[in-house]
């Protein structure tokens, strides 16, 4: 009977605490004030997807549990985007396409940030596309965002897998 009950009970997502912390970091006003990322749904998505991309890359560099957390982090993102779109009135007929588009945008950022971290592309160029898309930021705004992203990446590198998965972020 206990094994039957497990089928109907969802296990908690191991990356939920980490996802919540990344979302909180993406909501920090400095991105939108000093960094001049547009304070719109699209701008907020850009910050969240950028931070998630960096977090995902760090998890991929970790051990087996971190790799599992990377997948779980993506699941948190999909669940959150589905919930957000439903709150905005998006219905089932187009839900899959919309969520797929957002997942694709996240995946594109992961690839771009891998290139930046690997030295194949400049952090400036990737940050500009990842956060601002076609909008050209001022030098001061880009410098602020770039500094914050580098600080975030360094903090991720300085965290052990267990702490990171548990959502311990600066």
C-alpha positions as CSV (number, residue, x, y, z in Angstrom):
1,X,0.0,0.0,0.0
2,X,2.8,2.4,0.8
3,X,4.4,1.9,-2.6
4,X,1.0,2.5,-4.2
5,X,0.7,5.8,-2.3
6,X,4.1,7.0,-3.5
7,X,2.7,6.9,-7.1
8,X,0.1,9.6,-6.1
9,X,2.4,11.8,-4.1
10,X,4.8,14.0,-5.9
11,X,8.3,14.2,-4.5
12,X,9.6,17.7,-3.7
13,X,11.8,19.1,-6.4
14,X,15.4,19.2,-5.1
15,X,16.1,22.5,-6.9
16,X,13.1,24.4,-5.6
17,X,15.0,26.3,-2.9
18,X,17.7,27.2,-5.5
19,X,15.1,28.3,-8.0
20,X,13.3,30.5,-5.4
21,X,16.7,32.1,-4.5
22,X,17.5,32.8,-8.2
23,X,14.0,34.3,-8.7
24,X,14.6,36.6,-5.7
25,X,18.0,37.6,-7.1
26,X,16.3,38.4,-10.5
27,X,13.8,40.6,-8.7
28,X,16.5,42.8,-7.2
29,X,15.9,46.5,-8.1
30,X,19.5,47.2,-9.1
31,X,19.0,45.2,-12.4
32,X,16.2,47.6,-13.4
33,X,17.5,50.8,-11.8
34,X,21.3,50.8,-12.2
35,X,21.4,48.2,-14.9
36,X,18.6,49.8,-16.9
37,X,17.1,46.4,-17.9
38,X,13.5,47.3,-18.9
39,X,11.2,46.7,-15.9
40,X,8.7,44.8,-18.1
41,X,7.7,41.1,-18.2
42,X,10.3,40.6,-21.0
43,X,13.0,42.4,-19.1
44,X,12.3,40.5,-15.9
45,X,12.3,37.3,-17.9
46,X,15.7,38.2,-19.4
47,X,17.3,38.7,-16.0
48,X,15.8,35.5,-14.6
49,X,16.9,33.5,-17.7
50,X,20.4,34.9,-17.5
51,X,20.8,34.1,-13.9
52,X,19.3,30.6,-14.4
53,X,21.7,30.0,-17.4
54,X,24.7,30.8,-15.2
55,X,23.4,28.7,-12.4
56,X,22.7,25.8,-14.7
57,X,26.2,25.9,-16.1
58,X,27.7,25.8,-12.6
59,X,25.5,22.8,-11.7
60,X,26.6,21.0,-14.9
61,X,30.2,21.4,-13.6
62,X,29.4,19.7,-10.3
63,X,28.9,16.1,-9.3
64,X,26.1,13.7,-9.9
65,X,23.7,15.4,-7.5
66,X,24.4,18.8,-9.1
67,X,23.7,17.3,-12.5
68,X,20.3,16.0,-11.3
69,X,19.6,19.4,-9.8
70,X,20.3,21.0,-13.1
71,X,17.5,19.0,-14.6
72,X,15.3,19.8,-11.6
73,X,16.0,23.5,-12.0
74,X,14.8,23.4,-15.6
75,X,11.6,21.6,-14.3
76,X,11.1,24.4,-11.8
77,X,11.4,26.9,-14.6
78,X,8.9,25.1,-16.8
79,X,6.4,24.8,-13.9
80,X,6.8,28.5,-13.0
81,X,6.4,29.7,-16.6
82,X,3.4,27.5,-17.1
83,X,1.8,29.0,-13.9
84,X,2.7,32.6,-14.9
85,X,1.2,32.2,-18.3
86,X,-2.0,30.6,-16.9
87,X,-2.3,33.6,-14.6
88,X,-2.0,35.9,-17.6
89,X,-4.9,34.0,-19.2
90,X,-3.0,31.8,-21.7
91,X,-5.0,28.7,-22.4
92,X,-4.1,25.1,-23.1
93,X,-4.3,25.3,-26.9
94,X,-1.2,27.6,-27.1
95,X,0.4,26.8,-23.7
96,X,2.9,24.2,-25.0
97,X,4.1,26.5,-27.8
98,X,4.6,29.5,-25.4
99,X,6.4,27.5,-22.7
100,X,8.5,25.8,-25.4
101,X,9.5,29.3,-26.7
102,X,10.6,30.4,-23.2
103,X,12.5,27.1,-22.6
104,X,14.2,27.8,-26.0
105,X,15.1,31.3,-24.9
106,X,16.7,29.9,-21.7
107,X,18.6,27.2,-23.7
108,X,19.9,29.9,-26.1
109,X,21.3,31.8,-23.1
110,X,22.9,28.7,-21.6
111,X,24.7,28.2,-24.9
112,X,25.8,31.8,-25.1
113,X,27.0,31.9,-21.5
114,X,28.9,28.6,-22.0
115,X,30.8,30.3,-24.8
116,X,31.5,33.4,-22.7
117,X,32.7,31.3,-19.7
118,X,34.9,29.3,-22.1
119,X,36.4,32.4,-23.5
120,X,35.0,31.9,-27.0
121,X,32.8,35.1,-26.8
122,X,33.1,38.2,-24.7
123,X,31.1,38.6,-21.5
124,X,30.1,42.1,-22.7
125,X,28.5,40.8,-25.9
126,X,26.7,37.9,-24.2
127,X,25.5,40.1,-21.4
128,X,24.2,42.7,-23.8
129,X,22.2,40.2,-25.8
130,X,21.1,38.2,-22.8
131,X,19.8,41.1,-20.8
132,X,18.9,43.8,-23.3
133,X,18.2,41.9,-26.5
134,X,18.1,44.6,-29.3
135,X,18.1,47.5,-27.0
136,X,21.6,49.1,-26.7
137,X,22.3,49.8,-23.1
138,X,24.3,52.7,-21.9
139,X,27.9,52.0,-21.0
140,X,27.2,52.6,-17.4
141,X,24.2,50.3,-17.4
142,X,26.0,47.5,-19.1
143,X,29.1,47.9,-16.8
144,X,26.8,47.6,-13.8
145,X,25.1,44.5,-15.1
146,X,28.3,42.9,-16.2
147,X,29.9,43.5,-12.8
148,X,26.9,41.9,-11.1
149,X,26.9,38.9,-13.4
150,X,30.6,38.3,-12.9
151,X,30.1,38.6,-9.1
152,X,27.3,36.2,-9.4
153,X,29.3,33.7,-11.4
154,X,32.2,33.9,-8.9
155,X,29.8,33.3,-6.1
156,X,28.4,30.2,-7.9
157,X,32.0,28.9,-8.4
158,X,32.7,29.4,-4.7
159,X,29.7,27.3,-3.5
160,X,29.8,23.6,-3.0
161,X,27.2,21.5,-4.8
162,X,25.2,20.8,-1.6
163,X,25.0,24.4,-0.6
164,X,24.2,25.6,-4.1
165,X,21.4,23.0,-4.5
166,X,20.1,24.1,-1.1
167,X,19.8,27.6,-2.4
168,X,22.7,29.1,-0.5
169,X,23.5,32.2,-2.7
170,X,25.0,35.5,-1.7
